[in-house]
Amino acid sequence: MKSMANTPDEYIKQLPDDRKTAIIHLRAEILKSIPKGFSEVIDYGMLCYVVPHSLYPSGYRADPKHPLPFMALASQKNYISFYNMAIYSNEDLLEWFTSEYARQCKHKLDKGKGCIRFKKLDDIPYKLIGELAGKITPKEWIKIYETNLSQNRTVE
Protein backbone atom coordinates (compact mmCIF):
# COMPACT_ATOMS: atom_id res chain seq x y z
CA MET A 1 0.00 0.00 0.00
CA LYS A 2 2.26 2.76 -1.27
CA SER A 3 1.36 6.15 0.12
CA MET A 4 1.45 9.32 -1.94
CA ALA A 5 2.19 11.44 1.15
CA ASN A 6 4.98 14.00 0.96
CA THR A 7 5.73 14.36 4.68
CA PRO A 8 5.74 12.02 7.68
CA ASP A 9 2.76 13.88 9.17
CA GLU A 10 0.78 13.47 5.92
CA TYR A 11 1.67 9.77 5.88
CA ILE A 12 0.40 9.27 9.41
CA LYS A 13 -2.75 11.33 8.82
CA GLN A 14 -3.78 8.95 6.01
CA LEU A 15 -3.61 5.82 8.18
CA PRO A 16 -6.56 4.03 9.80
CA ASP A 17 -6.80 4.82 13.52
CA ASP A 18 -5.38 1.50 14.79
CA ARG A 19 -2.38 1.73 12.46
CA LYS A 20 -1.98 5.43 13.17
CA THR A 21 -1.55 4.76 16.89
CA ALA A 22 1.03 2.01 16.31
CA ILE A 23 3.02 4.00 13.73
CA ILE A 24 3.02 7.11 15.94
CA HIS A 25 4.38 5.04 18.84
CA LEU A 26 7.02 3.32 16.66
CA ARG A 27 8.03 6.65 15.14
CA ALA A 28 8.41 8.23 18.59
CA GLU A 29 10.68 5.40 19.78
CA ILE A 30 12.79 5.64 16.64
CA LEU A 31 13.12 9.43 16.76
CA LYS A 32 14.02 9.28 20.45
CA SER A 33 16.79 6.74 19.85
CA ILE A 34 18.18 7.11 16.34
CA PRO A 35 21.67 8.64 16.28
CA LYS A 36 22.23 12.16 15.04
CA GLY A 37 22.87 12.34 11.31
CA PHE A 38 20.02 10.18 10.05
CA SER A 39 17.07 12.00 8.45
CA GLU A 40 13.39 11.10 8.48
CA VAL A 41 11.87 11.33 5.00
CA ILE A 42 9.12 9.87 2.88
CA ASP A 43 10.69 7.62 0.27
CA TYR A 44 9.29 4.66 -1.63
CA GLY A 45 5.86 5.63 -0.22
CA MET A 46 6.78 5.00 3.44
CA LEU A 47 8.45 6.57 6.45
CA CYS A 48 12.18 6.18 5.93
CA TYR A 49 15.22 6.91 8.06
CA VAL A 50 18.16 7.55 5.79
CA VAL A 51 21.72 8.75 5.57
CA PRO A 52 21.18 12.00 3.64
CA HIS A 53 23.19 12.91 0.56
CA SER A 54 24.93 15.59 2.64
CA LEU A 55 26.65 12.78 4.60
CA TYR A 56 26.79 10.17 1.83
CA PRO A 57 26.71 11.85 -1.61
CA SER A 58 26.79 8.50 -3.46
CA GLY A 59 23.27 7.71 -2.28
CA TYR A 60 21.68 4.31 -2.68
CA ARG A 61 23.52 2.16 -5.21
CA ALA A 62 20.27 0.87 -6.82
CA ASP A 63 19.18 4.47 -7.45
CA PRO A 64 21.72 7.16 -6.44
CA LYS A 65 19.00 9.87 -6.53
CA HIS A 66 17.72 8.30 -3.29
CA PRO A 67 19.58 8.73 0.00
CA LEU A 68 21.10 5.64 1.60
CA PRO A 69 18.23 3.82 3.38
CA PHE A 70 18.67 2.59 6.93
CA MET A 71 15.19 1.88 8.35
CA ALA A 72 11.60 2.27 7.24
CA LEU A 73 8.03 1.86 8.49
CA ALA A 74 5.04 1.07 6.31
CA SER A 75 1.41 0.26 6.85
CA GLN A 76 0.56 -2.67 4.59
CA LYS A 77 -2.83 -4.27 3.98
CA ASN A 78 -2.61 -6.81 6.83
CA TYR A 79 0.33 -5.67 8.94
CA ILE A 80 2.89 -3.02 9.71
CA SER A 81 6.27 -3.55 8.07
CA PHE A 82 9.48 -2.53 9.76
CA TYR A 83 12.66 -2.52 7.71
CA ASN A 84 16.13 -2.28 9.22
CA MET A 85 18.80 -2.89 6.63
CA ALA A 86 21.55 -3.25 9.23
CA ILE A 87 20.12 -6.44 10.74
CA TYR A 88 20.28 -8.08 7.33
CA SER A 89 23.90 -7.13 6.78
CA ASN A 90 25.35 -7.45 10.28
CA GLU A 91 25.07 -10.95 11.76
CA ASP A 92 25.86 -9.86 15.32
CA LEU A 93 23.08 -7.29 15.25
CA LEU A 94 20.61 -9.81 13.79
CA GLU A 95 21.53 -12.34 16.46
CA TRP A 96 21.07 -9.74 19.22
CA PHE A 97 17.72 -8.62 17.81
CA THR A 98 16.26 -12.10 17.31
CA SER A 99 17.36 -13.12 20.80
CA GLU A 100 15.85 -10.01 22.41
CA TYR A 101 12.69 -10.34 20.35
CA ALA A 102 12.18 -13.92 21.54
CA ARG A 103 12.79 -12.83 25.11
CA GLN A 104 10.44 -9.85 25.00
CA CYS A 105 7.60 -11.00 22.72
CA LYS A 106 5.06 -13.76 23.08
CA HIS A 107 4.65 -14.30 19.32
CA LYS A 108 7.21 -15.75 16.94
CA LEU A 109 9.24 -13.24 14.93
CA ASP A 110 7.58 -12.83 11.52
CA LYS A 111 10.57 -11.91 9.39
CA GLY A 112 10.89 -11.83 5.64
CA LYS A 113 13.98 -11.27 3.54
CA GLY A 114 13.87 -7.54 4.06
CA CYS A 115 11.26 -6.79 6.68
CA ILE A 116 9.70 -7.66 9.99
CA ARG A 117 5.91 -7.93 9.92
CA PHE A 118 3.76 -6.92 12.87
CA LYS A 119 0.31 -8.46 12.39
CA LYS A 120 -0.70 -8.19 16.04
CA LEU A 121 -0.48 -4.50 16.79
CA ASP A 122 -0.72 -5.04 20.53
CA ASP A 123 2.45 -7.16 20.45
CA ILE A 124 4.82 -4.65 18.85
CA PRO A 125 8.03 -4.36 20.91
CA TYR A 126 8.24 -0.57 20.75
CA LYS A 127 11.16 -0.19 23.17
CA LEU A 128 13.12 -2.93 21.38
CA ILE A 129 12.64 -1.18 18.02
CA GLY A 130 13.84 2.04 19.63
CA GLU A 131 16.86 0.28 21.06
CA LEU A 132 17.64 -1.24 17.65
CA ALA A 133 17.35 2.22 16.04
CA GLY A 134 20.07 3.51 18.35
CA LYS A 135 22.61 0.73 17.78
CA ILE A 136 24.22 2.01 14.56
CA THR A 137 25.44 5.52 13.71
CA PRO A 138 25.34 6.85 10.15
CA LYS A 139 29.13 6.47 9.92
CA GLU A 140 28.91 2.82 11.06
CA TRP A 141 26.04 2.12 8.66
CA ILE A 142 27.99 3.57 5.73
CA LYS A 143 30.96 1.34 6.63
CA ILE A 144 28.75 -1.79 6.87
CA TYR A 145 27.01 -0.87 3.61
CA GLU A 146 30.24 -0.28 1.70
CA THR A 147 31.85 -3.43 3.12
CA ASN A 148 28.90 -5.49 1.95
CA LEU A 149 28.94 -3.82 -1.47
CA SER A 150 32.64 -4.59 -1.89
CA GLN A 151 31.96 -8.21 -0.95
CA ASN A 152 29.05 -8.33 -3.42
CA ARG A 153 26.60 -9.05 -0.60
CA THR A 154 23.05 -7.81 -0.76
CA VAL A 155 22.24 -4.98 1.64
CA GLU A 156 18.76 -4.19 0.38
LINWO-V623095 format. One line per field, one symbol per residue. ss: DSSP state (h for helix, s for strand, l for the rest). psi: psi as a letter, one per 30 degrees, with the letter a starting at -180 (. if undefined). burial: b if it has 16 or more other ideal C-beta (glycine too) atoms within 10 Angstrom, else e. A space follows every 50 residues. Layout:
BEGIN
ss: ???
psi: ???
burial: ???
END
This chain:
BEGIN
ss: lllllllhhhhhhlllhhhhhhhhhhhhhhhhhllllssssssllsssss sllllllllsllsllllssssssssllllssssshhhhllhhhhhhhhhh hhhhllllllsllllsssllhhhllhhhhhhhhllllhhhhhhhhhhhhh llllll
psi: iklglfleeeeeeflleeeeeeeeeeeeeeeefklkelkklkkgglkkjl jlfffiffakefjffkljkellkkjaeglkkkkjfeffgjeeeeeeeeee eeefkflkkjkaeglkkjejfggkieeeeeeeeffkleeeeeeeeeeeef ghkkg.
burial: eebebeebeebbeebeeebeebbeebbebbeeebeebbbbbbbeebbbbb bebebbeebbeeeeebbbbbbbbbbeeebbbbbbbbbbbbeebeeebeee beeeeeeeeebeeebbebeeeeebbeebbbbbbebbebeebbebbeebee eeeebe
END
